[in-house]
Amino acid sequence: MLDFINEANWWCLLLLLFLAFLLGWLLSKWTLKSKYKKALDECERKNTLLKNANHEKANSTFSTSNDNDIKAIKTRDHGGVAITNGDSLPELNFDSFGKADASQKDDLKLISGVGPFIEEKLNSIGIYTFDQISKFTKEDIDTVTALIQFFPGRIERDNWSEQAKKLKEK
C-alpha cells in the first residue's frame, strides 16, 4: 500500500509540473502576441505613410526645384577633426598686429581662457606673442575665431587683448 501512495504522489507531482508548464507556455504566447501586435501595427502604419508619400497628390505640394533643398555642409570628419576648405576660411591680416615666429613665442596659456589646445591652435595660424594679441582689432578677433574654430566669442568674452597688454608689460 505504501508503494501505491508513493506512486500516486509522483503522478500528482508530474501532473502539477505539466500544468505549470502549460500555464507558462500559454502566458508567454499571450504576452508575446501583444508585444508583436504593437510592432506589427507600427510597421503597418509606416507602410501606409510610405505608400501615401509616393501618391501623386502627396507630392504635388512640394517644389521640384533645387532652390529649396537643404544641403548639409560637412565640417568634421569621422575622427572629429575639423575639415578646412581653403576657399571658405578667412586669412589673417598680419599687417594690423604683426608677424612673429616660434623663436619669439610667449606662454599664451598665461591668458585666462587659453589652454594648451587653444595655444596650439593659435601657434598653428601664426600667433605666438602677447604683442600680437594685444593689437587685435575686431576684424582680427573675428578672423582668429573662425580660424581656430573653437569657442566662438571666447576672445572678446575673456578680453584677451587687455590681458595680453598687461602680460606684455611685465
Buried (B, 14 or more C-beta within 10 A) or exposed (E): EEEEEEEEEEEEEEEEEEEEEEEEEEEEEEEEEEEEEEEEEEEEEEEEEEEEEEEEEEEEEEEEEEEEEEEEEEEEEEEEEEEEEEEEEEEBEEEEBEEBEEEEEBEBEBBEBBEEEBBEBBBEBBBBBBBBBBBBEEEBBBBBBEBBBEEEEBBBEBEBBEBBBEBBEE
